[in-house]
Amino acid sequence: MVVLSQLLRRRRDPVAALSAREREVLALIAEGQSNAAIARTLAVSEAAVGKHVGNIFAKLRLPRQTTPTAGSWQSSPTCAPTPDS
């Protein structure tokens, strides 16, 4: 029964499928940190951060970008503020 309840919770909350480290990385991305800054904060390599970001994208079923960092999302033309905003 415990397994079933955990599976049902994951369906409602996709972030529940992330590991604790992946949630840390996601929180740092949300703060606007680059992969290099995240690596320094967590004392891991940039390659490790990239692996975590890839896992996050896969588990949350997000479309992949060539450089999935907070900076690339913020500089994306689709995310840029419009003159009316």
Backbone torsions as a table, in degrees:
resi	resn	phi	psi	omega
1	MET	NA	-36.0	179.4
2	VAL	-63.1	-43.7	179.5
3	VAL	-61.1	-44.0	179.4
4	LEU	-61.1	-44.0	-179.7
5	SER	-65.7	-36.1	177.3
6	GLN	-66.8	-41.0	178.1
7	LEU	-63.8	-41.6	178.8
8	LEU	-65.3	-39.5	178.0
9	ARG	-63.4	-39.8	179.0
10	ARG	-63.5	-33.4	178.6
11	ARG	-68.2	-35.9	-179.8
12	ARG	-80.2	-34.6	-176.8
13	ASP	-123.8	95.9	-176.6
14	PRO	-61.9	-25.9	179.4
15	VAL	-67.0	-24.2	178.4
16	ALA	-62.6	-21.9	179.2
17	ALA	-76.7	-13.6	-178.3
18	LEU	-80.7	148.0	174.0
19	SER	-72.5	167.8	178.3
20	ALA	-58.8	-42.3	179.6
21	ARG	-66.1	-40.1	178.2
22	GLU	-63.4	-37.7	176.6
23	ARG	-66.2	-37.0	175.6
24	GLU	-61.6	-47.5	-179.9
25	VAL	-62.0	-44.4	179.4
26	LEU	-60.0	-42.1	178.9
27	ALA	-63.4	-40.0	179.2
28	LEU	-69.5	-35.8	174.5
29	ILE	-62.6	-43.3	-179.9
30	ALA	-62.1	-28.2	176.6
31	GLU	-77.5	-8.1	178.9
32	GLY	94.7	11.3	-179.3
33	GLN	-76.1	144.4	175.9
34	SER	-77.6	168.7	177.5
35	ASN	-60.4	-39.5	-179.9
36	ALA	-64.3	-42.9	179.1
37	ALA	-66.0	-39.2	177.9
38	ILE	-63.2	-43.0	179.4
39	ALA	-59.9	-43.0	178.2
40	ARG	-65.0	-44.2	-178.7
41	THR	-60.8	-41.7	-176.2
42	LEU	-93.2	-1.8	-178.8
43	ALA	56.4	47.8	175.7
44	VAL	-131.6	172.6	178.7
45	SER	-78.2	159.7	174.9
46	GLU	-63.1	-32.2	177.5
47	ALA	-62.7	-39.6	178.1
48	ALA	-64.3	-41.5	178.2
49	VAL	-62.5	-43.8	178.5
50	GLY	-59.2	-38.9	177.6
51	LYS	-65.1	-43.2	177.9
52	HIS	-62.7	-42.6	179.6
53	VAL	-62.1	-42.7	177.3
54	GLY	-60.9	-41.8	177.6
55	ASN	-64.0	-40.6	178.7
56	ILE	-60.8	-47.8	179.7
57	PHE	-59.3	-43.8	-178.4
58	ALA	-65.7	-47.3	-176.9
59	LYS	-67.6	-32.8	179.3
60	LEU	-91.0	1.6	179.5
61	ARG	54.6	46.4	177.8
62	LEU	-95.1	148.6	177.2
63	PRO	-66.0	140.9	-179.0
64	ARG	-76.7	145.3	172.5
65	GLN	-117.6	162.0	179.8
66	THR	-68.6	-33.7	176.4
67	THR	-133.4	82.6	-175.3
68	PRO	-76.7	75.9	176.0
69	THR	-123.6	165.5	178.8
70	ALA	-59.2	-39.4	-179.5
71	GLY	-62.0	-38.6	-179.7
72	SER	-70.6	-32.8	177.3
73	TRP	-68.7	-41.7	-177.3
74	GLN	-69.0	-30.9	-178.1
75	SER	-91.0	-1.1	180.0
76	SER	-66.6	135.4	178.8
77	PRO	-58.7	-28.6	-179.9
78	THR	-75.2	-16.2	179.7
79	CYS	-103.1	-5.7	-176.9
80	ALA	-69.8	142.7	178.4
81	PRO	-67.1	148.4	177.4
82	THR	-91.2	159.6	-179.5
83	PRO	-58.9	-25.4	-178.9
84	ASP	-81.1	-13.4	-176.0
85	SER	-94.1	NA	NA
